[in-house]
Amino acid sequence: MGDILVGTASWADKSLLDSRRFYPKEAKTAEARLRYYATHFALVGVDSSYYAIPAPQVAEFWAQRTPQSFVFDLKAFRIFMQHQTPPQALPKEVVARHLPYLALLPAPDQQDLGQHLLFVGVAGYLAQRSYST
């Protein structure tokens, strides 16, 4: 049987910060808060990855500030969930690389460009959501 890891949805959650009960007064930066958080919990959720794919150096900083066994539970980027994805949310190199393929498709609405990029193969997989009736 596997381990059960406990954590919260974010180390920078507004209610967690506003409570002023968890972090010491010295933990004023996101870096200091993550380091402190990781001494009390084994995992944390990352919601920002839904809105933009984290830059590799950001993920490296997170890893450097936490123990090797610490787990980041990243929310899937919106295009993988078939949600509207504005072009500015996509990495520039992805848009540039696949721009020729977009010319073959009907002119997309700006908010639906992510769906068209998904169609032409930018995403190597698609996270399916289950629906209950």
N, C-alpha and C positions, 0 to 999 in steps of 0.2 A: 504494500500500500504506500502511496506517495505522501509527501509532506503537505500539510495545509499551511499556506502562507497568509499572513494577515497584514493588511495595509489600508490606506485610504485612497480616495479618488485622485488626490493631488497633494504635493507638499506645499503648494502655494494657494490652496483653496481660500477664497475670501473669508468664509466663516471661520476657518482655522486661524487665519491671521488676525481677524478682528476680535476673536475671543481673548487674545493675549494670554492664554493659559498654557499653551503648549511650548512655544519657542522661547528660549531665554532672550533677554533684551539685547544681548550681543549678536544674535542671529538676525542681522538686518538685510542681508543680500540673499538672492535666490541660491547662490552657492553655499552660503553658511547654513541656510535652512535645509537644503538637501542633505548636507553632511550630518546635521543634527538629526533630521528625520530618520536617516538610515541607521542611526544607532538605536532606534526604538522599534522600527518596523522592518519586515523582510521584503516588502514589495510596495510599489506605488503605481497608481494609474496615471497615464499621460493622455489628456484630452486634446491637447494642442496638435497632435499628429493627425487628427481628423481634418483640421483646417489647412495644414501645410505639412509637407514631408520634412521632418527634421533634417537639418544639414548634418553631414557626417561628423563634423567637428563638434557640434552640439551634443550628439550621442556619445562621442568620446569624452567630453567634459563630464557628462552624467556618470559614465562608467568610472572615471578617475576619482570622482567624489563619493563613491559608494563602495562597500565591500564587494569582493568578487562574486559572492553568492546572492547579492541583491538583485531583485527582479523588477524590471519596468514592464508594465502591462500597457502597451500602446494601443490606443483606439485606431482602428483601420482608417486610412485616408479615404475621404469621402467618395472619390471616384470608384473605389473598390466596392462601395456599398450602393452603387448606382444612384448616387445623389448628385444633384446639379453641382458642377465644378467650374467656376469661372477660370478663364485662361491664366489669369495672374496668380492663381493658386498652384499652377503646375510649374515644375522646374523649366527654366527657359530652354535648356538643351533638349528637353522632351518635345516641346512645342516646335522648335526649329527642325528637329530631326523628322517629325511626322507631318510637317506643314504640306509637303507635296501630296500626301495621301488625302488630306482634307479637301483638296480641290476636286477630288473625284466624288465627293459626297454633296448632297444638297446643302446650300448655305445654312450653316447652323446659327441658331440664336446664340448670343454670347454666353448666356448662362448654361447652355446645353453643350458647349464645346467639349467638355470633359466626357460626355457620353459618346460623342463622335470619336474622340481619341481612344476611348476604351474599345470601341468597335473596330478600329483599325489596328489594334494590337499593342497599344502602349502598355497596358496592364497584362502581365503574364498569367494572372489568375483573377478570379472574381469571388469575393466573399458573399455567399448567399445567405440571406436572412430567412429564417423559418417563420411562417405565418400560421397562427392558430385560428381556427374557426369556432 
